[in-house]
Amino acid sequence: MTCDIGLFLVPGADALVREVCAAEGIDPALLDQLLKIEQDFAGMLRRRGILDAIEEALSEKPDLSQ
């Protein structure tokens, strides 16, 4: 993961995130992409476009819940 958000700076956090993602059937790359979107929009007074960016990220990934 390439995130520099609090918890993800802790040694071993990457392995834990991957383990949880595997257990929940979530693509770690999708989580990474969603966190990147959050970082990009953080601090903005109006986060116009964040929902479109999230929707686009989710639509690019196959549905693993089936």
Secondary structure, 3 states (H helix, E strand, C coil): CCCCCHHHHCCCHHHHHHHHHHHHCCCHHHHHHHHHHHHHHCCCCCCCCHHHHHHHHHHHCCCCCC
